[in-house]
Amino acid sequence: MALVKCLPVQRRKLFHLLRSALLRHLIPCDGCSTVTALCGVLRAEIASEVPAPVPEWYVYSTTTMGPRKIGYDHCENRGCFRTETPEKKFMKCSRCKLPFYCSKECQAADWKTRHKKVCKAAVSQREKTAKVGRMMQFLSDASLSAGDDGGGGGGGGGEGIAALLQRLKMGMGPDAATAERVARRRGDLKAEKHRGGRGKKKKKNNKQQEQEQEQEGSGSGGGGGAAAGSDSDVD
């Protein structure tokens, strides 16, 4: 399919939108500098009928509101089209923790031309965003946990959401009942998340169970008369 001809500004916007969508879905497009190249990566991904692999170093963010990492990142140095891949994780600015770079050379070059002028303001902006994210997350947990205790809008002995929002805007914390309700809800969600194990922990538990079953099987199969007699009693 031929690409629609467009102005340079429109082409750049289309390039950034398409690249961002690919990277968010963990589809690396390292070195792609044109929309045509990105479309080629997308066509190859669809034709393979196999989802792009998740790298071992990638950690899914547990933050639902506020600054968080989703998918791969691209090098922020202007003119560089490198992106993260399953084999390559980028470094980021140690101060504001916003831009990612593929190398120290790119970080140094971008610091001289652009990032030096905005890094300090970026730190303040990130802190504000994180603060707002924490506040919105607490409001979400408070509203969802209000019904757990049989309350409606502000049930369970805690204050209503409108009153809670007003207190947070004034820099005040929630009342004790609301704080306790939210903490209990977060604890329940955390326990539910880790129930049965996930990822490497689950694999480790499964491996331990398999080893225990193999040891039990070998012990009962060739381990002498007592074990054999015990098995026959059970049967």
C-alpha positions in Angstrom: 0.0 0.0 0.0 1.5 3.3 -1.0 1.9 5.9 1.6 -0.1 9.1 1.3 2.1 12.1 0.4 2.1 14.7 3.2 3.9 17.8 4.4 7.1 17.5 6.4 5.4 18.5 9.6 2.7 15.9 9.1 5.2 13.3 8.1 7.1 13.9 11.4 4.0 13.6 13.5 3.0 10.4 11.7 6.5 9.0 12.2 6.4 9.7 16.0 2.9 8.4 16.4 3.7 5.1 14.6 7.0 4.6 16.4 5.4 5.3 19.8 2.7 2.8 19.1 5.2 0.1 18.1 7.4 0.7 21.1 4.5 0.7 23.5 3.7 -2.8 22.3 7.4 -3.9 22.8 8.0 -4.0 19.0 11.6 -2.8 18.5 12.2 -0.5 15.5 15.9 0.2 16.0 17.4 2.4 13.3 14.1 3.1 11.5 14.2 6.8 10.4 11.2 6.9 8.0 7.5 6.0 8.0 8.2 3.5 5.3 10.7 1.6 7.5 8.3 1.6 10.4 5.5 0.2 8.2 8.0 -2.5 7.1 8.6 -3.5 10.8 4.8 -3.6 11.4 4.2 -5.7 8.3 6.9 -8.2 9.4 5.4 -8.4 12.9 1.9 -9.1 11.5 3.3 -11.7 9.0 5.2 -13.6 11.6 2.0 -14.2 13.6 4.2 -14.4 16.7 4.1 -11.7 19.4 7.3 -9.8 20.0 9.3 -11.2 22.9 9.4 -9.6 26.3 13.0 -9.0 27.3 14.2 -10.4 30.6 15.3 -7.0 31.8 11.8 -5.5 31.3 9.7 -4.9 34.4 6.0 -4.2 34.0 5.1 -1.0 35.9 2.7 -1.4 38.9 2.0 2.3 38.8 -1.4 3.1 37.2 -1.3 6.9 37.6 1.8 9.1 37.3 5.2 8.7 35.7 5.7 5.1 34.6 7.5 3.1 31.9 5.4 1.5 29.2 7.1 -0.5 26.5 10.4 0.4 24.9 12.0 3.9 24.8 13.9 5.6 22.0 17.1 7.7 22.2 16.2 11.3 22.9 19.3 12.7 21.1 18.1 14.6 18.0 19.1 12.7 14.9 19.6 9.4 16.6 17.0 6.7 15.7 18.1 3.9 18.0 15.5 2.2 20.2 15.6 -0.3 23.0 15.6 -4.0 22.0 15.3 -7.2 23.8 19.1 -7.2 24.1 19.6 -3.5 24.8 18.3 -1.4 27.7 18.9 2.3 27.5 20.2 4.6 30.3 18.3 7.7 31.4 19.2 11.0 33.0 20.1 10.4 36.6 18.7 13.8 37.6 15.2 14.1 36.1 14.9 10.5 35.0 12.9 11.5 31.9 15.0 11.2 28.7 16.6 7.9 27.6 19.8 7.6 25.7 21.4 4.7 23.7 25.0 5.8 24.7 27.0 8.2 26.7 28.0 10.0 23.5 24.3 10.7 22.7 23.6 11.8 26.3 26.6 14.2 26.2 25.5 15.6 22.8 21.9 16.2 23.9 23.0 17.7 27.2 25.0 20.4 25.3 22.3 21.2 22.8 19.0 20.9 24.7 18.7 19.0 27.9 20.9 21.2 30.0 18.4 24.0 29.6 15.3 22.0 30.7 16.6 19.4 33.1 16.0 21.4 36.3 12.5 22.3 35.2 11.9 18.7 34.3 12.7 17.5 37.8 10.1 19.9 39.2 7.5 18.8 36.6 8.1 15.1 37.3 7.6 15.6 41.0 4.4 17.5 40.4 3.2 14.8 38.1 4.1 12.0 40.6 2.3 13.9 43.4 -0.9 14.3 41.3 -0.6 10.6 40.3 -0.4 9.5 43.9 -3.4 11.7 44.8 -5.5 10.3 41.9 -4.5 6.8 42.8 -5.6 7.3 46.5 -8.9 8.8 45.3 -9.5 5.8 43.1 -8.7 3.3 45.9 -10.8 5.3 48.3 -13.8 5.3 45.9 -13.5 1.6 45.1 -13.0 0.6 48.7 -16.0 2.6 49.9 -18.4 -0.1 48.8 -16.4 -2.9 50.4 -17.7 -1.9 53.8 -21.3 -1.6 52.7 -21.1 2.2 52.2 -22.3 4.2 49.2 -20.5 7.4 48.3 -18.5 7.7 51.5 -19.5 4.7 53.5 -17.5 2.5 55.8 -17.1 5.3 58.4 -14.8 7.4 56.1 -15.4 10.8 54.6 -16.9 11.3 51.2 -14.9 11.5 48.0 -15.7 15.2 47.6 -14.5 16.0 51.2 -11.4 13.8 50.7 -10.5 15.7 47.5 -10.9 19.0 49.2 -8.6 17.9 52.1 -6.0 16.6 49.6 -6.1 20.0 47.7 -5.4 21.8 51.0 -2.4 19.6 51.6 -4.1 17.6 54.4 -4.2 13.9 54.7 -7.3 11.7 54.8 -9.1 10.8 58.0 -8.1 7.7 59.9 -11.0 5.6 58.7 -10.4 6.3 55.0 -6.7 5.7 55.3 -7.3 2.4 57.1 -9.8 1.3 54.4 -7.5 2.2 51.5 -4.6 0.4 53.2 -6.7 -2.7 53.7 -7.8 -2.7 50.1 -4.2 -2.3 48.8 -3.2 -5.1 51.1 -5.9 -7.4 49.7 -5.0 -6.5 46.1 -1.3 -7.2 46.8 -2.1 -10.6 48.4 -4.4 -11.5 45.5 -1.6 -10.5 43.0 1.0 -12.7 44.6 -1.3 -15.6 45.3 0.1 -18.7 43.6 3.2 -16.8 42.5 4.0 -15.0 39.3 6.8 -15.0 36.8 10.1 -16.3 38.1 8.6 -17.0 41.5 6.0 -19.2 40.0 8.5 -21.0 37.9 10.7 -21.5 40.9 7.8 -22.9 42.9 6.8 -25.2 40.1 10.4 -26.5 39.8 10.6 -27.1 43.5 7.3 -29.1 43.4 8.5 -31.2 40.5 11.7 -32.0 42.3 9.8 -33.0 45.4 7.5 -35.2 43.4 10.5 -36.8 41.7 12.2 -37.4 45.1 9.0 -38.9 46.5 8.6 -41.1 43.4 12.2 -42.4 43.6 11.9 -43.0 47.4 8.7 -45.0 47.1 9.8 -46.9 44.0 13.2 -48.4 45.1 13.4 -47.4 48.7 12.9 -50.7 50.6 10.1 -52.6 52.3 8.8 -49.9 54.6 8.0 -47.5 51.8 6.5 -50.3 49.6 4.3 -51.5 52.5 3.1 -48.0 53.1 2.1 -47.6 49.5 0.2 -50.8 49.5 -1.6 -49.8 52.7 -2.7 -46.6 51.0 -4.0 -48.4 47.9 
